Amino acid sequence: MPPIDGAVSRERFAIEIAEGLMGVGVPFRRGCSALGFRVVVTDTKTGRRQYVSENYTHDLAFADGEKYVTKLITGKKRLK
């Protein structure tokens, strides 16, 4: 089903997940960093990043990105 005129579709957004050291979050013992996953939601039409977050697992990162895309589609969050 195509979106209504002016509506935003889920296909417009790309969710990219990268593995690496987390830069923020809960401090660890002796200043160690945690291995985590960074999720970036990008608007493919404009090429602009809409959301960046970090999580401890791949599944949580992807779910976080999906939740943000849903908020963009429903209008709870505005496009940047």
Gaussian input, Z-matrix of N, CA and C with variables (Angstrom, degrees):
# hf/3-21g

backbone

0 1
 N
 C     1     B1
 C     2     B2     1     A1
 N     3     B3     2     A2     1     D1
 C     4     B4     3     A3     2     D2
 C     5     B5     4     A4     3     D3
 N     6     B6     5     A5     4     D4
 C     7     B7     6     A6     5     D5
 C     8     B8     7     A7     6     D6
 N     9     B9     8     A8     7     D7
 C    10    B10     9     A9     8     D8
 C    11    B11    10    A10     9     D9
 N    12    B12    11    A11    10    D10
 C    13    B13    12    A12    11    D11
 C    14    B14    13    A13    12    D12
 N    15    B15    14    A14    13    D13
 C    16    B16    15    A15    14    D14
 C    17    B17    16    A16    15    D15
 N    18    B18    17    A17    16    D16
 C    19    B19    18    A18    17    D17
 C    20    B20    19    A19    18    D18
 N    21    B21    20    A20    19    D19
 C    22    B22    21    A21    20    D20
 C    23    B23    22    A22    21    D21
 N    24    B24    23    A23    22    D22
 C    25    B25    24    A24    23    D23
 C    26    B26    25    A25    24    D24
 N    27    B27    26    A26    25    D25
 C    28    B28    27    A27    26    D26
 C    29    B29    28    A28    27    D27
 N    30    B30    29    A29    28    D28
 C    31    B31    30    A30    29    D29
 C    32    B32    31    A31    30    D30
 N    33    B33    32    A32    31    D31
 C    34    B34    33    A33    32    D32
 C    35    B35    34    A34    33    D33
 N    36    B36    35    A35    34    D34
 C    37    B37    36    A36    35    D35
 C    38    B38    37    A37    36    D36
 N    39    B39    38    A38    37    D37
 C    40    B40    39    A39    38    D38
 C    41    B41    40    A40    39    D39
 N    42    B42    41    A41    40    D40
 C    43    B43    42    A42    41    D41
 C    44    B44    43    A43    42    D42
 N    45    B45    44    A44    43    D43
 C    46    B46    45    A45    44    D44
 C    47    B47    46    A46    45    D45
 N    48    B48    47    A47    46    D46
 C    49    B49    48    A48    47    D47
 C    50    B50    49    A49    48    D48
 N    51    B51    50    A50    49    D49
 C    52    B52    51    A51    50    D50
 C    53    B53    52    A52    51    D51
 N    54    B54    53    A53    52    D52
 C    55    B55    54    A54    53    D53
 C    56    B56    55    A55    54    D54
 N    57    B57    56    A56    55    D55
 C    58    B58    57    A57    56    D56
 C    59    B59    58    A58    57    D57
 N    60    B60    59    A59    58    D58
 C    61    B61    60    A60    59    D59
 C    62    B62    61    A61    60    D60
 N    63    B63    62    A62    61    D61
 C    64    B64    63    A63    62    D62
 C    65    B65    64    A64    63    D63
 N    66    B66    65    A65    64    D64
 C    67    B67    66    A66    65    D65
 C    68    B68    67    A67    66    D66
 N    69    B69    68    A68    67    D67
 C    70    B70    69    A69    68    D68
 C    71    B71    70    A70    69    D69
 N    72    B72    71    A71    70    D70
 C    73    B73    72    A72    71    D71
 C    74    B74    73    A73    72    D72
 N    75    B75    74    A74    73    D73
 C    76    B76    75    A75    74    D74
 C    77    B77    76    A76    75    D75
 N    78    B78    77    A77    76    D76
 C    79    B79    78    A78    77    D77
 C    80    B80    79    A79    78    D78
 N    81    B81    80    A80    79    D79
 C    82    B82    81    A81    80    D80
 C    83    B83    82    A82    81    D81
 N    84    B84    83    A83    82    D82
 C    85    B85    84    A84    83    D83
 C    86    B86    85    A85    84    D84
 N    87    B87    86    A86    85    D85
 C    88    B88    87    A87    86    D86
 C    89    B89    88    A88    87    D87
 N    90    B90    89    A89    88    D88
 C    91    B91    90    A90    89    D89
 C    92    B92    91    A91    90    D90
 N    93    B93    92    A92    91    D91
 C    94    B94    93    A93    92    D92
 C    95    B95    94    A94    93    D93
 N    96    B96    95    A95    94    D94
 C    97    B97    96    A96    95    D95
 C    98    B98    97    A97    96    D96
 N    99    B99    98    A98    97    D97
 C   100   B100    99    A99    98    D98
 C   101   B101   100   A100    99    D99
 N   102   B102   101   A101   100   D100
 C   103   B103   102   A102   101   D101
 C   104   B104   103   A103   102   D102
 N   105   B105   104   A104   103   D103
 C   106   B106   105   A105   104   D104
 C   107   B107   106   A106   105   D105
 N   108   B108   107   A107   106   D106
 C   109   B109   108   A108   107   D107
 C   110   B110   109   A109   108   D108
 N   111   B111   110   A110   109   D109
 C   112   B112   111   A111   110   D110
 C   113   B113   112   A112   111   D111
 N   114   B114   113   A113   112   D112
 C   115   B115   114   A114   113   D113
 C   116   B116   115   A115   114   D114
 N   117   B117   116   A116   115   D115
 C   118   B118   117   A117   116   D116
 C   119   B119   118   A118   117   D117
 N   120   B120   119   A119   118   D118
 C   121   B121   120   A120   119   D119
 C   122   B122   121   A121   120   D120
 N   123   B123   122   A122   121   D121
 C   124   B124   123   A123   122   D122
 C   125   B125   124   A124   123   D123
 N   126   B126   125   A125   124   D124
 C   127   B127   126   A126   125   D125
 C   128   B128   127   A127   126   D126
 N   129   B129   128   A128   127   D127
 C   130   B130   129   A129   128   D128
 C   131   B131   130   A130   129   D129
 N   132   B132   131   A131   130   D130
 C   133   B133   132   A132   131   D131
 C   134   B134   133   A133   132   D132
 N   135   B135   134   A134   133   D133
 C   136   B136   135   A135   134   D134
 C   137   B137   136   A136   135   D135
 N   138   B138   137   A137   136   D136
 C   139   B139   138   A138   137   D137
 C   140   B140   139   A139   138   D138
 N   141   B141   140   A140   139   D139
 C   142   B142   141   A141   140   D140
 C   143   B143   142   A142   141   D141
 N   144   B144   143   A143   142   D142
 C   145   B145   144   A144   143   D143
 C   146   B146   145   A145   144   D144
 N   147   B147   146   A146   145   D145
 C   148   B148   147   A147   146   D146
 C   149   B149   148   A148   147   D147
 N   150   B150   149   A149   148   D148
 C   151   B151   150   A150   149   D149
 C   152   B152   151   A151   150   D150
 N   153   B153   152   A152   151   D151
 C   154   B154   153   A153   152   D152
 C   155   B155   154   A154   153   D153
 N   156   B156   155   A155   154   D154
 C   157   B157   156   A156   155   D155
 C   158   B158   157   A157   156   D156
 N   159   B159   158   A158   157   D157
 C   160   B160   159   A159   158   D158
 C   161   B161   160   A160   159   D159
 N   162   B162   161   A161   160   D160
 C   163   B163   162   A162   161   D161
 C   164   B164   163   A163   162   D162
 N   165   B165   164   A164   163   D163
 C   166   B166   165   A165   164   D164
 C   167   B167   166   A166   165   D165
 N   168   B168   167   A167   166   D166
 C   169   B169   168   A168   167   D167
 C   170   B170   169   A169   168   D168
 N   171   B171   170   A170   169   D169
 C   172   B172   171   A171   170   D170
 C   173   B173   172   A172   171   D171
 N   174   B174   173   A173   172   D172
 C   175   B175   174   A174   173   D173
 C   176   B176   175   A175   174   D174
 N   177   B177   176   A176   175   D175
 C   178   B178   177   A177   176   D176
 C   179   B179   178   A178   177   D177
 N   180   B180   179   A179   178   D178
 C   181   B181   180   A180   179   D179
 C   182   B182   181   A181   180   D180
 N   183   B183   182   A182   181   D181
 C   184   B184   183   A183   182   D182
 C   185   B185   184   A184   183   D183
 N   186   B186   185   A185   184   D184
 C   187   B187   186   A186   185   D185
 C   188   B188   187   A187   186   D186
 N   189   B189   188   A188   187   D187
 C   190   B190   189   A189   188   D188
 C   191   B191   190   A190   189   D189
 N   192   B192   191   A191   190   D190
 C   193   B193   192   A192   191   D191
 C   194   B194   193   A193   192   D192
 N   195   B195   194   A194   193   D193
 C   196   B196   195   A195   194   D194
 C   197   B197   196   A196   195   D195
 N   198   B198   197   A197   196   D196
 C   199   B199   198   A198   197   D197
 C   200   B200   199   A199   198   D198
 N   201   B201   200   A200   199   D199
 C   202   B202   201   A201   200   D200
 C   203   B203   202   A202   201   D201
 N   204   B204   203   A203   202   D202
 C   205   B205   204   A204   203   D203
 C   206   B206   205   A205   204   D204
 N   207   B207   206   A206   205   D205
 C   208   B208   207   A207   206   D206
 C   209   B209   208   A208   207   D207
 N   210   B210   209   A209   208   D208
 C   211   B211   210   A210   209   D209
 C   212   B212   211   A211   210   D210
 N   213   B213   212   A212   211   D211
 C   214   B214   213   A213   212   D212
 C   215   B215   214   A214   213   D213
 N   216   B216   215   A215   214   D214
 C   217   B217   216   A216   215   D215
 C   218   B218   217   A217   216   D216
 N   219   B219   218   A218   217   D217
 C   220   B220   219   A219   218   D218
 C   221   B221   220   A220   219   D219
 N   222   B222   221   A221   220   D220
 C   223   B223   222   A222   221   D221
 C   224   B224   223   A223   222   D222
 N   225   B225   224   A224   223   D223
 C   226   B226   225   A225   224   D224
 C   227   B227   226   A226   225   D225
 N   228   B228   227   A227   226   D226
 C   229   B229   228   A228   227   D227
 C   230   B230   229   A229   228   D228
 N   231   B231   230   A230   229   D229
 C   232   B232   231   A231   230   D230
 C   233   B233   232   A232   231   D231
 N   234   B234   233   A233   232   D232
 C   235   B235   234   A234   233   D233
 C   236   B236   235   A235   234   D234
 N   237   B237   236   A236   235   D235
 C   238   B238   237   A237   236   D236
 C   239   B239   238   A238   237   D237

   B1=1.4445
   B2=1.5260
   B3=1.3118
   B4=1.4733
   B5=1.5194
   B6=1.3271
   B7=1.4645
   B8=1.5244
   B9=1.3116
   B10=1.4558
   B11=1.5310
   B12=1.3307
   B13=1.4648
   B14=1.5229
   B15=1.3175
   B16=1.4602
   B17=1.5208
   B18=1.3319
   B19=1.4621
   B20=1.5260
   B21=1.3096
   B22=1.4666
   B23=1.5212
   B24=1.3380
   B25=1.4630
   B26=1.5287
   B27=1.3118
   B28=1.4684
   B29=1.5241
   B30=1.3190
   B31=1.4621
   B32=1.5259
   B33=1.3164
   B34=1.4679
   B35=1.5304
   B36=1.3232
   B37=1.4595
   B38=1.5216
   B39=1.3304
   B40=1.4651
   B41=1.5285
   B42=1.3243
   B43=1.4665
   B44=1.5188
   B45=1.3315
   B46=1.4657
   B47=1.5253
   B48=1.3242
   B49=1.4575
   B50=1.5244
   B51=1.3309
   B52=1.4611
   B53=1.5233
   B54=1.3269
   B55=1.4605
   B56=1.5183
   B57=1.3242
   B58=1.4574
   B59=1.5065
   B60=1.3159
   B61=1.4543
   B62=1.5191
   B63=1.3155
   B64=1.4573
   B65=1.5153
   B66=1.3027
   B67=1.4561
   B68=1.5087
   B69=1.3096
   B70=1.4611
   B71=1.5127
   B72=1.3104
   B73=1.4601
   B74=1.5098
   B75=1.3017
   B76=1.4600
   B77=1.5257
   B78=1.3268
   B79=1.4723
   B80=1.5343
   B81=1.3029
   B82=1.4580
   B83=1.5266
   B84=1.3218
   B85=1.4666
   B86=1.5114
   B87=1.2936
   B88=1.4645
   B89=1.5215
   B90=1.3147
   B91=1.4583
   B92=1.5138
   B93=1.3184
   B94=1.4623
   B95=1.5306
   B96=1.3036
   B97=1.4556
   B98=1.5224
   B99=1.3099
   B100=1.4646
   B101=1.5140
   B102=1.3137
   B103=1.4471
   B104=1.5173
   B105=1.3161
   B106=1.4511
   B107=1.5089
   B108=1.3053
   B109=1.4522
   B110=1.5210
   B111=1.3186
   B112=1.4633
   B113=1.5165
   B114=1.3246
   B115=1.4569
   B116=1.5264
   B117=1.3275
   B118=1.4601
   B119=1.5235
   B120=1.3416
   B121=1.4580
   B122=1.5224
   B123=1.3426
   B124=1.4597
   B125=1.5252
   B126=1.3185
   B127=1.4557
   B128=1.5277
   B129=1.3333
   B130=1.4614
   B131=1.5281
   B132=1.3227
   B133=1.4635
   B134=1.5265
   B135=1.3394
   B136=1.4652
   B137=1.5222
   B138=1.3500
   B139=1.4567
   B140=1.5210
   B141=1.3241
   B142=1.4674
   B143=1.5127
   B144=1.3416
   B145=1.4647
   B146=1.5194
   B147=1.3192
   B148=1.4569
   B149=1.5287
   B150=1.3361
   B151=1.4636
   B152=1.5230
   B153=1.3222
   B154=1.4650
   B155=1.5213
   B156=1.3263
   B157=1.4649
   B158=1.5138
   B159=1.3276
   B160=1.4640
   B161=1.5195
   B162=1.3401
   B163=1.4556
   B164=1.5158
   B165=1.3325
   B166=1.4588
   B167=1.5246
   B168=1.3474
   B169=1.4621
   B170=1.5257
   B171=1.3328
   B172=1.4651
   B173=1.5293
   B174=1.3360
   B175=1.4634
   B176=1.5272
   B177=1.3419
   B178=1.4637
   B179=1.5226
   B180=1.3141
   B181=1.4610
   B182=1.5237
   B183=1.3348
   B184=1.4654
   B185=1.5292
   B186=1.3337
   B187=1.4651
   B188=1.5251
   B189=1.3247
   B190=1.4641
   B191=1.5281
   B192=1.3244
   B193=1.4609
   B194=1.5238
   B195=1.3313
   B196=1.4648
   B197=1.5284
   B198=1.3376
   B199=1.4715
   B200=1.5199
   B201=1.3249
   B202=1.4611
   B203=1.5299
   B204=1.3260
   B205=1.4599
   B206=1.5310
   B207=1.3269
   B208=1.4602
   B209=1.5267
   B210=1.3249
   B211=1.4646
   B212=1.5257
   B213=1.3341
   B214=1.4663
   B215=1.5151
   B216=1.3307
   B217=1.4613
   B218=1.5335
   B219=1.3301
   B220=1.4714
   B221=1.5204
   B222=1.3269
   B223=1.4499
   B224=1.5238
   B225=1.3321
   B226=1.4645
   B227=1.5299
   B228=1.3366
   B229=1.4604
   B230=1.5269
   B231=1.3192
   B232=1.4762
   B233=1.5119
   B234=1.3262
   B235=1.4527
   B236=1.5203
   B237=1.3322
   B238=1.4701
   B239=1.5031
   A1=108.80
   A2=118.64
   A3=120.67
   A4=111.12
   A5=116.79
   A6=119.49
   A7=111.73
   A8=116.19
   A9=122.29
   A10=107.69
   A11=116.91
   A12=120.61
   A13=110.64
   A14=116.19
   A15=121.31
   A16=114.02
   A17=117.66
   A18=120.41
   A19=109.85
   A20=115.39
   A21=121.62
   A22=108.11
   A23=117.18
   A24=121.05
   A25=110.29
   A26=115.25
   A27=122.02
   A28=111.34
   A29=117.49
   A30=121.76
   A31=112.31
   A32=116.83
   A33=120.61
   A34=112.03
   A35=118.01
   A36=122.13
   A37=111.85
   A38=115.57
   A39=122.34
   A40=108.37
   A41=115.61
   A42=121.09
   A43=107.16
   A44=116.11
   A45=121.55
   A46=108.64
   A47=115.55
   A48=120.62
   A49=108.53
   A50=115.46
   A51=121.23
   A52=109.33
   A53=115.49
   A54=120.90
   A55=109.04
   A56=115.81
   A57=119.49
   A58=111.12
   A59=115.49
   A60=120.17
   A61=110.10
   A62=115.80
   A63=120.16
   A64=108.98
   A65=116.73
   A66=120.53
   A67=113.62
   A68=118.02
   A69=121.68
   A70=108.75
   A71=116.02
   A72=120.00
   A73=111.56
   A74=114.75
   A75=121.64
   A76=109.55
   A77=118.07
   A78=119.20
   A79=110.84
   A80=115.13
   A81=120.68
   A82=110.20
   A83=115.26
   A84=120.59
   A85=111.08
   A86=116.74
   A87=124.48
   A88=112.81
   A89=117.29
   A90=120.97
   A91=115.74
   A92=118.06
   A93=120.68
   A94=110.38
   A95=116.07
   A96=121.59
   A97=109.44
   A98=115.99
   A99=120.62
   A100=109.80
   A101=114.96
   A102=120.14
   A103=107.12
   A104=117.06
   A105=120.05
   A106=111.83
   A107=115.14
   A108=122.40
   A109=109.24
   A110=115.49
   A111=121.38
   A112=108.19
   A113=116.19
   A114=121.45
   A115=108.88
   A116=115.32
   A117=121.89
   A118=107.67
   A119=116.19
   A120=121.60
   A121=106.91
   A122=116.27
   A123=122.15
   A124=109.92
   A125=115.80
   A126=121.77
   A127=107.15
   A128=117.52
   A129=120.46
   A130=112.34
   A131=117.07
   A132=119.98
   A133=111.49
   A134=116.27
   A135=120.74
   A136=112.93
   A137=117.47
   A138=121.50
   A139=113.08
   A140=117.54
   A141=121.81
   A142=111.94
   A143=115.37
   A144=119.85
   A145=108.82
   A146=115.76
   A147=120.65
   A148=111.35
   A149=116.53
   A150=119.51
   A151=109.37
   A152=116.40
   A153=122.77
   A154=107.61
   A155=116.49
   A156=120.75
   A157=109.03
   A158=116.37
   A159=122.17
   A160=109.43
   A161=115.56
   A162=121.90
   A163=109.39
   A164=115.43
   A165=120.75
   A166=113.46
   A167=118.15
   A168=120.26
   A169=110.24
   A170=115.24
   A171=121.37
   A172=110.68
   A173=116.51
   A174=120.66
   A175=111.92
   A176=117.07
   A177=120.03
   A178=111.45
   A179=116.44
   A180=120.44
   A181=110.31
   A182=117.16
   A183=120.33
   A184=110.83
   A185=116.90
   A186=120.60
   A187=111.14
   A188=116.90
   A189=121.68
   A190=110.58
   A191=116.53
   A192=121.06
   A193=111.81
   A194=116.64
   A195=121.26
   A196=111.21
   A197=116.44
   A198=120.03
   A199=110.93
   A200=116.56
   A201=119.55
   A202=110.93
   A203=117.38
   A204=120.33
   A205=109.67
   A206=117.05
   A207=120.71
   A208=110.82
   A209=117.52
   A210=121.07
   A211=111.11
   A212=116.96
   A213=119.97
   A214=111.52
   A215=115.89
   A216=120.86
   A217=111.36
   A218=116.36
   A219=119.84
   A220=112.76
   A221=117.87
   A222=120.39
   A223=114.51
   A224=118.26
   A225=120.95
   A226=111.22
   A227=116.06
   A228=122.44
   A229=107.90
   A230=115.70
   A231=120.21
   A232=110.80
   A233=115.46
   A234=120.76
   A235=109.50
   A236=116.05
   A237=121.07
   A238=109.70
   D1=119.19
   D2=-179.71
   D3=-71.43
   D4=151.47
   D5=-179.61
   D6=-69.29
   D7=156.84
   D8=175.93
   D9=-66.44
   D10=152.55
   D11=179.98
   D12=-52.34
   D13=129.41
   D14=179.59
   D15=84.70
   D16=-10.62
   D17=179.55
   D18=-80.00
   D19=158.26
   D20=-179.32
   D21=-100.73
   D22=133.43
   D23=179.19
   D24=-102.31
   D25=157.87
   D26=-179.82
   D27=-64.01
   D28=-30.73
   D29=-178.36
   D30=-68.18
   D31=-15.42
   D32=-179.43
   D33=-71.41
   D34=-19.88
   D35=-173.21
   D36=-109.79
   D37=138.85
   D38=175.68
   D39=-107.54
   D40=132.45
   D41=177.17
   D42=-108.06
   D43=115.93
   D44=-179.09
   D45=-114.42
   D46=136.69
   D47=-179.40
   D48=-124.77
   D49=129.19
   D50=179.29
   D51=-124.56
   D52=142.57
   D53=179.05
   D54=-95.61
   D55=139.60
   D56=177.99
   D57=176.27
   D58=-169.89
   D59=178.70
   D60=-76.54
   D61=137.54
   D62=179.40
   D63=-80.81
   D64=137.74
   D65=-178.08
   D66=-91.67
   D67=-23.98
   D68=-178.03
   D69=-132.44
   D70=173.41
   D71=176.57
   D72=125.11
   D73=-153.88
   D74=-176.94
   D75=-71.87
   D76=128.62
   D77=177.78
   D78=-67.00
   D79=142.40
   D80=-178.91
   D81=-107.38
   D82=166.53
   D83=179.75
   D84=-61.59
   D85=141.28
   D86=174.77
   D87=56.82
   D88=28.19
   D89=175.17
   D90=70.33
   D91=17.96
   D92=179.83
   D93=-74.50
   D94=152.15
   D95=175.69
   D96=-99.00
   D97=162.71
   D98=179.10
   D99=-107.50
   D100=148.33
   D101=173.70
   D102=-80.45
   D103=128.53
   D104=-176.90
   D105=-146.86
   D106=-172.47
   D107=-177.81
   D108=-125.42
   D109=131.72
   D110=178.37
   D111=-103.71
   D112=130.23
   D113=177.66
   D114=-109.29
   D115=134.74
   D116=178.28
   D117=-127.25
   D118=123.19
   D119=175.07
   D120=-100.53
   D121=122.68
   D122=-175.93
   D123=-119.83
   D124=137.47
   D125=173.31
   D126=-80.94
   D127=112.29
   D128=-175.56
   D129=-71.82
   D130=-20.78
   D131=179.87
   D132=-72.97
   D133=-41.14
   D134=-178.37
   D135=-104.91
   D136=-17.57
   D137=-178.17
   D138=79.31
   D139=10.33
   D140=-177.95
   D141=-91.81
   D142=140.65
   D143=174.42
   D144=-71.49
   D145=134.70
   D146=179.26
   D147=-104.48
   D148=-27.95
   D149=-173.09
   D150=-159.66
   D151=140.08
   D152=174.86
   D153=-135.88
   D154=132.82
   D155=179.91
   D156=-150.20
   D157=164.86
   D158=177.90
   D159=-127.70
   D160=141.61
   D161=178.98
   D162=-140.74
   D163=167.44
   D164=-176.62
   D165=-85.52
   D166=-21.87
   D167=179.56
   D168=-128.97
   D169=158.25
   D170=179.02
   D171=-62.42
   D172=-43.09
   D173=-178.59
   D174=-63.46
   D175=-42.00
   D176=178.30
   D177=-65.52
   D178=-37.51
   D179=179.27
   D180=-65.01
   D181=-45.39
   D182=-179.58
   D183=-65.49
   D184=-41.70
   D185=178.47
   D186=-62.79
   D187=-38.10
   D188=178.01
   D189=-63.27
   D190=-42.76
   D191=177.59
   D192=-64.35
   D193=-42.07
   D194=178.57
   D195=-63.20
   D196=-40.30
   D197=178.72
   D198=-62.14
   D199=-40.66
   D200=-179.20
   D201=-68.60
   D202=-39.08
   D203=177.33
   D204=-62.23
   D205=-40.77
   D206=177.49
   D207=-61.29
   D208=-39.75
   D209=177.82
   D210=-64.93
   D211=-36.94
   D212=177.45
   D213=-66.45
   D214=-40.56
   D215=-178.15
   D216=-68.59
   D217=-41.17
   D218=-178.01
   D219=-79.61
   D220=-10.55
   D221=177.55
   D222=92.80
   D223=4.05
   D224=178.14
   D225=-70.20
   D226=-27.22
   D227=175.04
   D228=-123.19
   D229=145.57
   D230=179.78
   D231=-94.70
   D232=151.87
   D233=174.48
   D234=-69.74
   D235=143.45
   D236=178.52
   D237=-89.32

